Amino acid sequence: MSTIDPGDRSLAADLPGLDLITDSDVLDSLSHDDAEWAPTGRPVGAIRARTTEEVTAIVAACAARRIPVVARGAGTGLSGGANAVDGGLILDLSRMNRIVEIDPDNMIAIVQPGVVNDDLKAAVAAHGLWYPPDPASAPWSTIGGNVATNAGGLCCLKYGVTRDYVLGLQAVVGGPAGPYGTAVRAGRRTTKGVAGYDLVGLFVGSEGTLGVVTEVTLRLRPARTAAPRTVVGAFDNVVAAGNAVAATTRAGLLPTALELLDRACLRAVEDWKHLGLSATAEALLLAQVDTPGEAGHDEAAALAQVFRDAGAQWAEHSTDELEAEALFAARRLAYPAMERLGPVLTEDVCVPRSAVPAMLASIEAIGARHGIAIATVAHAGDGNLHPLIRTRTGDETAREAAQKAFDEILTEAIALGGTVTGEHGVGLLKRAGMRQELDPPALSMMQALKRTLDPLDLFNPGKVIGL
Amino acid sequence: MSTIDPGDRSLAADLPGLDLITDSDVLDSLSHDDAEWAPTGRPVGAIRARTTEEVTAIVAACAARRIPVVARGAGTGLSGGANAVDGGLILDLSRMNRIVEIDPDNMIAIVQPGVVNDDLKAAVAAHGLWYPPDPASAPWSTIGGNVATNAGGLCCLKYGVTRDYVLGLQAVVGGPAGPYGTAVRAGRRTTKGVAGYDLVGLFVGSEGTLGVVTEVTLRLRPARTAAPRTVVGAFDNVVAAGNAVAATTRAGLLPTALELLDRACLRAVEDWKHLGLSATAEALLLAQVDTPGEAGHDEAAALAQVFRDAGAQWAEHSTDELEAEALFAARRLAYPAMERLGPVLTEDVCVPRSAVPAMLASIEAIGARHGIAIATVAHAGDGNLHPLIRTRTGDETAREAAQKAFDEILTEAIALGGTVTGEHGVGLLKRAGMRQELDPPALSMMQALKRTLDPLDLFNPGKVIGL
C-alpha cells in the first residue's frame, strides 16, 4: 500500500499544489472510522482539502479517472461510513475548519465541514447563542460528519437532531447539476422556505453518497439563561429503568435529555476516569430539565416522582452541580471507556418509547443466549439504545456470537416498530439491517435517487444504499 | 365542460364503484384553490377517494391512460398548487378524513390526508397532546395539504413547521418504486431514525408532484399547561414595527409567535367581524409567550420593553385573555377579510429577520410606485411577510400594476437574502420567482428528481419545478 500505480500518479499531476498522501501509515490512519469490524478498502491516496475550489478540482479529477471519493471528517463515525474503498481517494475535510460567519441578528452560523462540534458551540456561545445537537462525540466530531449522519445526541429529546438545524449547504456534486466538480448551493438563510424540493434534507444523513458538503448554514437558538437541573434515578435492573422512561412520556414530561447507563458502563468510566461515581445500582437514569424558574423546579420534582413510582431505588433532583456534571461526563465517556476494555460492537437501534422496556429485556435475553456481555448506554427518552457488545481480541467464537447478537437485536428492534439506526447511520454495518427494515419500494426509490444524483457512483460507493 | 370524451369514459369503466364526477359546476368548484389569478385547466373529471386502495386503483388507471392526477384537500392553498390541469383528473382527498391512531405513550398520531388541522388538534388535545403547526387556514385546511406545502403558521417561530412533525408517510407512487399505483411506506414511528435517505422530507413540500400521500405519521408534543401570555405593541408605521421585530431576535427572545398586522388588515377584520378592535396605530405587533410561571412573565415584560425601546407608541403585556384572543383571531382572519373587499394577490416572501424593516420599506415603496394598495400581515418573527396586493374586479390596469408589484417584491426579497415563498408553496404563481431564486444546478437536480420519481410526469404536472 506504500506505492500507487502510474495511473493514479497522474491524479497528482492533475492537482498541482495539492499533496496526494500515499504514505501507508498515514493512509491506514485515514482509512477507517471508529466502527469495529467494518471492512476497510485499500485507497489510492488521501488529500487534505482546504477550500471548496480544491474539492471541486479533486472531484473533477477523480471523476475523469473513475476514482471513488470518500469524504471524511474526524473519523468518529460508528458504522464504517467513512471507511476507505478499494482504489478510492480519501478526501480529508478536517482542515476545512473555518467558521465563515456568525450572524447573531439572524441566529445563524455558516461553517466549513471540518469545524468541530464543540468548537462551534464555544464560538456561538460568545454571541449568546447555542447550537443544540450534541452527539457524545461533540469534543472531536465535525459538523460535516454530523451532517453526513444526521447526528443526534443527548438533548435531541427536546431540541431535535442535526437535520433540524441545517438551513442550507453547499456541496460539490455531479450528474444533473453539471459536470462532476460542480458546486451547488441548496437551502437558504431564512427560518422558513419552501421554494422547490428539500435538497438540504436529502443531503443530511446521506453519508457522503450524493456529493461532498463543503459549507453548512446552521440555525442557532438563544443561549439558555438558567443552568439546567439534573434528576437521577437508580434502578434494580435496566428493564425497570426502561419502565420509568415509558412512564415519563406518558406523564407528558419532556426533559432535555433522558439517558440510561447500566452498571457495566458506569464501572468502566469510573475505572478509567475516577470521577467518584458509585455504582451500586444496576441502571441509572439521568435526566436534564431546562425549563427556567419555579416551573423547572416543579418539572424536575415531577420527574423524580415518576422515577419513584416506576420503582426506583431512589430518585433525586440533584442540587450538586459538580455531581450532575460528573454524571453527564460519565455518560459521554461510556463508549470510549468500554472501548478501552476490548473490541466493542456498537448498536444504535431506536424503538418507540413505549417499547423501551421490551427492547431492553430482549437485549438481556439475547446476551444471555449467546453468552456474551452486552453493556447498555442509551438516549432512552428517544427510544435510542446503544447496546455495546463486548468481545475479546482474537476470540473468533466470541466474535461470531457477537455478530449473531447484533443481528438479532436489529431484528427485534424492527419487530417492535423501530429502526436499525437512530443516529449513527447505515455506513457498512447496517446495510443488511436497513434492507430488512425498509419497505422494498422505498429502497428502490432511494437507489434511484443515488443513480440519478451520482450516475458514476463516485461518492462513497457501497455505503448506505450500497449500489 | 359537462361532457367527457369516450376515452375518458373508459376510465370510469376501469374504476367500478367509484363515482367519476363530471358535473361542470362541481368540477369548477374543485378546479382551483384560493390563489387569485393562477390559471386553471379543464379537468376530465374528479373522484373523491376514501381509501388508499382506491387511490392505488385510480393512479394505476390514470397512468395507463396518461391522465394527469392532481390531488387536493380543502383547496385553501394560495399558490395554485391544487389547480386542475387540462385533461387531468382531480383526486379529492377530503373524504379521507379519518384519524387512524392516536398513541399517547409515544406522542404520535397517524392520520389520513383529509383530516382538518383543527380537528386533529382537538382530537389529540383530548389525550393531553398538542399538534403545533397552525397555518391561519387551520380551521379548514387539511393535513394532506399542510404536508404538500410544508405549511407553517403562527407558532413555527418557536415550534417549527409541518416538516418538523412528519415522521412517516404512505404515498401512492410510480417509477422506481414499481408500477404506477404502488403504495410505499417511508419514514418511521420513532423520534429518531437515519436508515437511508430522507424520502419523507422530500415528499413534504413537494406539492403532490411526486405522488399522492395517503397517510401521515405525525409527531406530537405534550399539551401546554399554562395559558400563553400576549404582548401587544402599537407603532406609527410598519417599518418601526419591523425594527422591533429585528430587535426582538437581537435580544435573544424567542416568543411562540410574533405577528404583524397593519391598519388596513385590522380595519378589514373589524368591519367584517366587529371584534371591538380599535385601529389607531398604523401597525400592531402581537406576540405570544408560553414559557410557564415567573420566567414567562419576565419574558413577556422584556418583550414589551424591546417594543418600547424600538419606538412603540405603547406596548402592553396583556392581562385580558378575551382581548388577546380577539387580536389573534383578527390575525387569522386577515386574509379572508381582505378577500371580501376584492381580488387579492397574496405574497409570501421570507427574509432574514434583520432584513424585515428593509423589506417592509420596500413593499411600501413598491406600492406607492405603482399606485396600488398593499396591506401587510406577517409572521414577522420568522421574517415571513404576506403583503396582500389589492385590486378591483375588472380593472385590467390595476391588475397589471399588481402583477408588476408582485414581481418586484419577489426580486427584492431575493436581493435581501430571502426566498419567494416561506410557507405557501410554489404552485403556479411562484414558478418564475423560484427559478430566479434557486442556484441553477439546484434547479437541475430538482428536475432530475421529478423525472426519476415520476417518469410519466403524471403527478400534478407543471407545478413547482414545472417540467
Interface residues (C-beta under 8 A of the other chain):
Chain A: D103 P104 D105 N106 M107 I108 G128 L129 T149 N150 G152 C156 L157 G160 V161 R163 D164 V173 G175 P176 A177 G178 T182 A183 V184 R185 A186 R188 R189 T190 T191 K192 G193 V194 A195 G196 Y197 D198 L199 G201 L202 V204 G205 S206 R221 P222 A223 A226 A246 T249 R250 G252 L253 L254 T291 P292 G293 E294 A295 G296 C350 V351 P352 R353 S354 H379 D382 G383 N384 G417 G418 T419 V420 T421 G422 E423 H424 G425 V426 K430 G433 M434 E437 L438 D439 P441 A442 L443 S444 M445 M446 Q447 A448 L449 K450 R451 T452 L453 V464 I465
Chain B: D103 P104 D105 N106 M107 I108 G128 L129 T149 N150 G152 C156 L157 G160 V161 R163 D164 V173 G175 P176 A177 G178 T182 A183 V184 R185 A186 R188 R189 T190 T191 K192 G193 V194 A195 G196 Y197 D198 L199 G201 L202 V204 G205 S206 R221 P222 A223 A226 A246 T249 R250 G252 L253 L254 T291 P292 G293 E294 A295 G296 C350 V351 P352 R353 S354 H379 D382 G383 N384 G417 G418 T419 V420 T421 G422 E423 H424 G425 V426 K430 G433 M434 E437 L438 D439 P441 A442 L443 S444 M445 M446 Q447 A448 L449 K450 R451 T452 L453 V464 I465
